[in-house]
Amino acid sequence: MPKKKTILDLHKMKKSGEQAAWVTAYDFPTASFAEKAGMDMILVGDSLGMVVLGYHGTVPVTMEDCIRHCQAVRRGAPNTFVIGDMPFMSYQVSDEDAVRNAGRFLKEAEVDCIKLEGGVRVASRIKSINEAGIVVMGHIGLTPQSSGQLGGHKAQGRDIKGARAVILDALAVEAAGALCVLVEAVPPEVTAFLARRLSIPVYSIGAGRCDGQLLISADLLGRFEAFTPKFVKKYANVAEVETNAFKAYIADVKSGIFPGEEHVYRVLDPIEEFKALFDEYTSE
């Protein structure tokens, strides 16, 4: 049985140079496979809105959605560091709202950490959640929940002005008490600087090398076909496997091959007794 990592382990990994490998998961089977493979962490991301619930973005995802999927992941990966992703409007209104909803993740789903998007503008939220005794991960760079303000899902920090904004966000996140930070869709030069500058672990999703890497499991497995971000490396093509399996099943049903004798249960009493039973209910 693997030993679940703690935030102290993650900080030790940064100091030693060991990379952290983590993925998103939203259900019991995926979480159990990730734990079996030896994944360092699992994020129950609000990306579930797109890859599980079929929304066009993450904004419609609710606290109830996130809590329910976190519960399933925790059951599937009881010995893995699990991060709950705070959905849109679960922390934007006030520090009190942020603490209350962050606490729900721990009380109802037993996560080890929560993640929220933003840097300077959410510093007070991070500080309040941290002071409530909850481990917080920041998320800067491309922040999908506020992508409308960014002009869409676009890479950030690609010019001096943008890079300065990312750096200021990172410094604000660390100063507010976040114990790690995720950087999304930022040039690797900026991310590498942050990993050197910050004392907390700096993780990347589409932001080059730093202290560890995150990928969306549906992208990694080739299970989500709506679009594929530039930074994704596909390690399988599950969508093709599933589609072909469904096609084969349809063909077997249509042709009468399935179910076969090996797929049915045999009667326990003599067949003659069953025939007599059927005769009782046969209409004249």
C-alpha positions as CSV (number, residue, x, y, z in Angstrom):
1,M,0.0,0.0,0.0
2,P,1.5,3.4,-1.0
3,K,2.2,6.0,1.6
4,K,0.2,9.1,1.0
5,K,2.3,12.2,0.5
6,T,1.9,15.3,2.6
7,I,2.7,18.9,1.8
8,L,6.0,18.3,3.6
9,D,6.9,15.6,1.2
10,L,6.1,17.8,-1.7
11,H,8.4,20.5,-0.4
12,K,11.1,17.9,0.2
13,M,10.7,16.8,-3.4
14,K,11.3,20.4,-4.6
15,K,14.5,20.7,-2.5
16,S,15.8,17.4,-3.8
17,G,14.9,18.0,-7.4
18,E,12.4,15.1,-7.7
19,Q,9.7,15.9,-10.1
20,A,6.1,15.5,-9.0
21,A,3.8,13.7,-11.5
22,W,0.0,14.3,-11.1
23,V,-3.2,14.1,-13.2
24,T,-6.8,15.0,-12.9
25,A,-9.4,12.3,-12.1
26,Y,-13.1,12.6,-11.6
27,D,-14.3,9.1,-10.8
28,F,-13.5,6.0,-8.7
29,P,-11.9,3.8,-11.5
30,T,-9.6,6.5,-12.9
31,A,-8.5,7.5,-9.4
32,S,-7.8,3.8,-8.4
33,F,-5.7,3.3,-11.6
34,A,-3.8,6.5,-10.9
35,E,-3.0,5.4,-7.4
36,K,-2.0,1.9,-8.5
37,A,0.4,3.5,-11.1
38,G,2.0,5.5,-8.3
39,M,0.8,9.0,-9.0
40,D,2.0,11.6,-6.6
41,M,-1.2,13.7,-6.6
42,I,-4.6,13.8,-8.1
43,L,-6.5,16.9,-8.9
44,V,-10.3,16.8,-9.1
45,G,-10.4,19.7,-11.5
46,D,-13.4,21.8,-12.5
47,S,-12.3,20.6,-16.0
48,L,-14.9,17.9,-15.2
49,G,-17.4,20.4,-16.6
50,M,-16.0,19.8,-20.1
51,V,-14.6,16.3,-20.0
52,V,-17.3,14.7,-17.9
53,L,-20.4,16.8,-17.9
54,G,-20.2,18.1,-21.5
55,Y,-20.2,21.9,-20.8
56,H,-18.3,24.3,-23.1
57,G,-16.3,25.5,-20.1
58,T,-15.8,25.3,-16.4
59,V,-18.1,28.2,-15.3
60,P,-21.3,26.0,-14.9
61,V,-19.6,23.6,-12.5
62,T,-21.1,23.8,-8.9
63,M,-19.8,23.0,-5.5
64,E,-22.1,20.0,-5.4
65,D,-20.5,18.7,-8.6
66,C,-17.0,19.1,-7.2
67,I,-17.8,17.6,-3.8
68,R,-19.5,14.5,-5.4
69,H,-16.6,13.8,-7.7
70,C,-14.0,14.4,-5.0
71,Q,-15.8,11.8,-2.9
72,A,-15.6,9.3,-5.7
73,V,-11.9,10.0,-6.2
74,R,-11.1,9.7,-2.5
75,R,-12.8,6.3,-2.4
76,G,-10.7,5.3,-5.4
77,A,-7.4,6.7,-4.2
78,P,-7.4,6.6,-0.4
79,N,-3.6,6.8,-0.2
80,T,-3.0,9.6,-2.6
81,F,-2.7,13.3,-2.0
82,V,-6.0,14.7,-3.5
83,I,-6.7,18.3,-4.4
84,G,-10.2,19.7,-4.7
85,D,-10.7,22.5,-7.2
86,M,-12.9,25.4,-6.1
87,P,-15.4,26.2,-8.8
88,F,-16.5,29.5,-10.1
89,M,-18.3,31.7,-7.5
90,S,-17.3,29.5,-4.6
91,Y,-14.7,31.9,-3.4
92,Q,-15.0,35.2,-5.5
93,V,-17.7,36.9,-3.3
94,S,-15.9,37.1,0.1
95,D,-13.2,35.6,2.3
96,E,-15.9,34.1,4.5
97,D,-17.5,32.3,1.5
98,A,-14.1,31.1,0.4
99,V,-13.3,29.6,3.9
100,R,-16.7,28.0,4.2
101,N,-16.6,26.3,0.8
102,A,-12.9,25.3,1.2
103,G,-14.0,23.6,4.5
104,R,-16.7,21.7,2.7
105,F,-14.0,20.0,0.6
106,L,-12.3,18.7,3.7
107,K,-15.4,17.8,5.8
108,E,-17.4,16.2,3.0
109,A,-14.8,14.7,0.6
110,E,-11.7,14.4,2.8
111,V,-9.4,16.1,0.3
112,D,-5.8,17.1,1.4
113,C,-5.7,20.5,-0.3
114,I,-7.9,22.9,-2.2
115,K,-6.9,24.9,-5.3
116,L,-8.3,28.3,-6.4
117,E,-7.5,30.5,-9.4
118,G,-5.9,33.9,-9.3
119,G,-3.0,35.7,-7.8
120,V,-3.0,39.3,-6.5
121,R,-6.8,39.5,-6.7
122,V,-7.4,36.5,-4.5
123,A,-4.6,37.0,-2.0
124,S,-7.0,37.7,0.9
125,R,-8.9,34.5,0.0
126,I,-5.7,32.4,0.2
127,K,-4.7,34.0,3.4
128,S,-8.1,33.4,5.1
129,I,-8.3,29.8,3.9
130,N,-4.7,29.1,5.1
131,E,-5.4,30.7,8.5
132,A,-8.4,28.3,8.8
133,G,-5.9,25.5,8.7
134,I,-6.5,24.3,5.1
135,V,-3.7,23.6,2.7
136,V,-4.1,25.9,-0.4
137,M,-2.7,25.7,-3.9
138,G,-2.6,28.7,-6.1
139,H,-3.3,28.7,-9.8
140,I,-1.9,31.5,-12.0
141,G,-1.2,32.2,-15.7
142,L,-4.1,31.1,-17.8
143,T,-7.1,30.9,-15.3
144,P,-10.0,29.3,-17.2
145,Q,-12.7,30.6,-14.9
146,S,-11.8,34.2,-15.9
147,S,-10.7,33.4,-19.4
148,G,-13.3,35.9,-20.7
149,Q,-11.2,38.7,-19.3
150,L,-8.1,37.2,-20.9
151,G,-9.8,37.1,-24.3
152,G,-10.2,33.4,-24.3
153,H,-8.1,30.4,-23.4
154,K,-4.8,32.1,-24.4
155,A,-1.3,31.6,-23.1
156,Q,-0.1,34.3,-20.6
157,G,3.2,36.0,-19.8
158,R,4.5,36.0,-23.4
159,D,5.6,39.6,-23.3
160,I,7.3,41.7,-20.6
161,K,4.1,43.2,-19.3
162,G,2.4,39.8,-19.1
163,A,5.4,38.1,-17.6
164,R,5.6,40.8,-14.9
165,A,1.9,40.2,-14.1
166,V,2.5,36.5,-13.7
167,I,5.5,37.0,-11.5
168,L,3.5,39.4,-9.3
169,D,0.7,36.9,-9.0
170,A,3.1,34.2,-8.0
171,L,4.7,36.4,-5.3
172,A,1.3,37.3,-4.0
173,V,0.2,33.7,-3.8
174,E,3.3,32.7,-1.9
175,A,3.1,35.7,0.5
176,A,-0.6,34.9,1.2
177,G,0.3,31.5,2.5
178,A,-0.3,29.1,-0.4
179,L,2.0,26.0,0.0
180,C,2.3,25.4,-3.7
181,V,1.2,27.0,-7.0
182,L,0.1,25.7,-10.4
183,V,1.2,27.7,-13.5
184,E,-0.8,27.3,-16.7
185,A,0.1,28.1,-20.3
186,V,3.1,30.4,-19.6
187,P,6.4,30.4,-21.4
188,P,9.0,28.0,-19.8
189,E,11.4,30.8,-19.2
190,V,9.0,32.5,-16.8
191,T,8.0,29.3,-15.1
192,A,11.7,28.3,-14.6
193,F,12.3,31.7,-13.0
194,L,9.4,31.2,-10.6
195,A,10.6,27.8,-9.6
196,R,13.9,29.3,-8.7
197,R,12.5,32.4,-7.0
198,L,9.7,30.8,-4.9
199,S,10.4,28.6,-1.9
200,I,7.1,26.7,-2.5
201,P,6.7,24.0,-5.2
202,V,5.8,25.4,-8.7
203,Y,3.9,23.0,-10.9
204,S,3.2,23.3,-14.6
205,I,0.4,22.5,-16.9
206,G,1.5,23.7,-20.3
207,A,4.2,25.9,-18.7
208,G,7.4,24.0,-19.2
209,R,9.6,22.3,-16.7
210,C,9.7,23.2,-13.0
211,D,8.9,21.2,-9.9
212,G,6.3,18.9,-11.4
213,Q,3.8,18.3,-14.2
214,L,0.0,18.1,-14.4
215,L,-2.1,16.8,-17.3
216,I,-5.8,16.3,-17.7
217,S,-6.4,12.5,-17.6
218,A,-8.8,12.6,-20.5
219,D,-6.2,14.4,-22.6
220,L,-3.4,12.0,-21.5
221,L,-5.5,9.0,-22.2
222,G,-6.9,10.3,-25.5
223,R,-10.5,10.1,-24.2
224,F,-11.5,13.7,-24.9
225,E,-11.8,14.6,-28.6
226,A,-13.4,18.1,-28.6
227,F,-9.9,19.7,-28.7
228,T,-6.4,19.0,-27.7
229,P,-4.2,21.7,-26.2
230,K,-0.7,22.2,-27.6
231,F,1.0,21.1,-24.4
232,V,-0.7,17.7,-24.2
233,K,1.2,14.4,-24.9
234,K,-1.2,11.5,-25.5
235,Y,-0.1,8.3,-24.0
236,A,-3.1,6.3,-25.3
237,N,-6.1,6.5,-27.5
238,V,-8.9,5.3,-25.3
239,A,-11.6,7.0,-27.4
240,E,-10.7,4.8,-30.3
241,V,-10.6,1.7,-28.1
242,E,-14.0,2.5,-26.6
243,T,-15.6,3.3,-29.9
244,N,-14.4,0.1,-31.5
245,A,-15.6,-1.9,-28.5
246,F,-19.1,-0.3,-28.9
247,K,-19.1,-1.1,-32.6
248,A,-18.2,-4.7,-32.0
249,Y,-20.9,-5.0,-29.3
250,I,-23.5,-3.6,-31.6
251,A,-22.5,-6.0,-34.4
252,D,-22.7,-9.0,-32.0
253,V,-26.1,-8.0,-30.7
254,K,-27.5,-7.4,-34.2
255,S,-26.1,-10.7,-35.5
256,G,-27.2,-12.7,-32.5
257,I,-23.7,-13.7,-31.4
258,F,-24.2,-12.0,-28.0
259,P,-25.3,-13.3,-25.6
260,G,-23.8,-16.7,-26.0
261,E,-24.2,-19.8,-23.8
262,E,-21.3,-18.6,-21.6
263,H,-23.1,-15.4,-20.8
264,V,-26.4,-16.8,-19.3
265,Y,-27.4,-18.3,-16.0
266,R,-28.6,-21.9,-16.0
267,V,-31.8,-23.0,-14.2
268,L,-31.4,-24.8,-10.8
269,D,-34.6,-26.9,-10.9
270,P,-35.4,-29.5,-13.7
271,I,-36.2,-27.8,-17.0
272,E,-39.5,-29.8,-17.1
273,E,-40.7,-28.0,-14.0
274,F,-40.0,-24.7,-15.7
275,K,-41.9,-25.7,-18.8
276,A,-44.8,-26.7,-16.6
277,L,-44.6,-23.3,-14.9
278,F,-44.6,-21.5,-18.2
279,D,-47.7,-23.6,-19.3
280,E,-49.6,-22.2,-16.3
281,Y,-49.2,-18.7,-17.7
282,T,-49.7,-19.4,-21.3
283,S,-52.8,-17.8,-22.6
284,E,-55.3,-19.9,-24.5
